[in-house]
Amino acid sequence: MIEGKITRISGPIVYAEGLEKCGLYDVVDVGEKRLIGEIIRQNEGKATIQVYEDVTGMCIGEKVVSNERPLSLKLGPGLIGTIYDGIQRPLKQMFETGGAFLLPGQRTEPIDCEKKWDFVPLDDISEQSDVKPGMVLGTVKENGSVTHKIMVPPYIKGKKLKSFAGKGSYTVEETIAVTDLGEEIKMSQYWPLRKPRPFEQKLEVSEPLVTGLRVIDVFFPLSKGGTAAIPGGFGTGKTMTQHAIAKWCDADIIVYIGCGERGNEMTDVLTDFPKLIDPRTGRSLMERTILIANTSNMPVAAREVSLYSGITFAEYFRDMGMHVAIMADSTSRWAEALRELSGRMEEMPAEEGFPAYLPTRLAEFYERAGRVTSLCGKEGSVSVIGAVSPPGGDFSESVTQHTKRFIRCFWALDRELANSRHYPAIGWIDSYSEYADEIRGWWDKFDPRWSEIRVKALDLLKREQRLMQIVRLIGADALPDSDRLILTACEMIKNGFLQQDAFDEIDAHAEPEKQIQLLMLIMDFYEKALNVIKEGCPLARVIELPVRNEIVRAKGSVENNHLEKITVIQNHLEEQINQLERIYSKESAL
């Protein structure tokens, strides 16, 4: 056991001597209350320690004891449905033992060590079986939605099983296998949270993360294993967009990180998520969700480490062959924690006071996303969706600009859209996705015209933006009917396709096939209307067509499993446009 003593205290940063033999990032118990800390710097016999709890009342001279291991997470059955703080302390159990406020030095096991789980070994696993890191030994039914695979930890070096417990009920601390080198394998394992978990091979992304939000899935898609950022000012809907994605996306596991957010927002998450019904299973959404709650009034150091905790949980389930989606809300608060800690350590500040290593830390986080072949041979992925809260909605600030270097999908929230109650308030001018070409093959299964219709719709919206500049100067009446039709068609795209009502049972979620058919219907209206206008029909007659309102309302009137209703609307469009064509073709002939 290595012991030292405190020589200086600067908020959550504590300096100690006597810990020269400790490694960088080793966990230490700080002070008489045994607060959790981590060595983040060694310099001339003095250790700089980052303390993850409130240091009020701590005195110089108190002892520091090293645990001689890095800060690690305990991984195993029992993670799903649990609400943790940034350093994997289960908040519900902490509340039951210590009350509403976290007590200094309070410890609780991150996973229930007394609960017995029914372990079912794979058929080909027995004593003397070959063993390798990442290999699946058996399964545990964690709940009605998730089957937990019990894997050999990546650090195991043995080649064969010396003993194997077989089928039965075990706690996460009981040994279920022993290797030929005497290494014990339990249903739980520890992993350093700052170290990426190993995998067999990194794969190219080829399949979208289907969210049910049309503006994302069609215009700015995110792949499974991809990275995205949602920047926006206060009140533009970052958190609500992440909530919608968490509920409706086709990921197997959701990891939601509330990093430095206001307590009332996290309260909404903690109270609403257990009530939400998973549309895929009909069971509680919490049965495939892990929540990390690190609000703005919690110790700032724990906020800094919460993102690493979330990504480590995600990699663990990825290694089982699952697709995991991480919601990080928000990386700006995480960057502010880095800035405060950097200031306490008297480091030279860079742009806007952030530490010079901010881009490196952002890269370390986002680059742990990806689609991989795991050590057990299964394909899994980690998709990262990080919210960014630029002050005043200014996208030129440091965190947003550095984040854009490491992500490939940018969903820029527009305050004007949010103020006009257009949700999701993702602006189509500043947003972009670099995954469109890579997932094109997947979309072609639904309709090979997806890429073409997407480009046409986005081009139409950009043309509308240019026309609106003219309209603001001289008014819409000065435009020819063909240009005014663009304004009308774009209004239909906004109201009938991009805008979604999260409280509407039909409109809250759209399957991919419905999404593309809705957009094709609107674009078909535009093209047919343009042709009839060229024949002399005034725009006013086109706007008066009853089918126009049918098309706009189709998003909430057509269920995902009744797409034949779109065909009916298409027939109405054909009939009414043909009627106009007959009228004005006769007039032109005369």
PyMOL commands that set and color helices and strands:
alter all, ss='L'
color gray80, all
select helices_A, chain A and resi 91-98+214-219+238-248+263-275+285-288+300-318+331-344+351-353+358-366+391-393+398-404+415-419+440-444+450-474+476-478+481-498+512-534+539-543+546-557+564-589
alter helices_A, ss='H'
color red, helices_A
select strands_A, chain A and resi 3-10+13-17+26-30+35-43+46-51+63-70+72-75+83-84+117-121+136-141+147-151+161-164+168-170+175-179+184-186+189-192+201-203+227-231+253-259+289-294+323-329+370-373+379-388+409-410+432-433
alter strands_A, ss='S'
color yellow, strands_A
deselect
rebuild
show_as cartoon
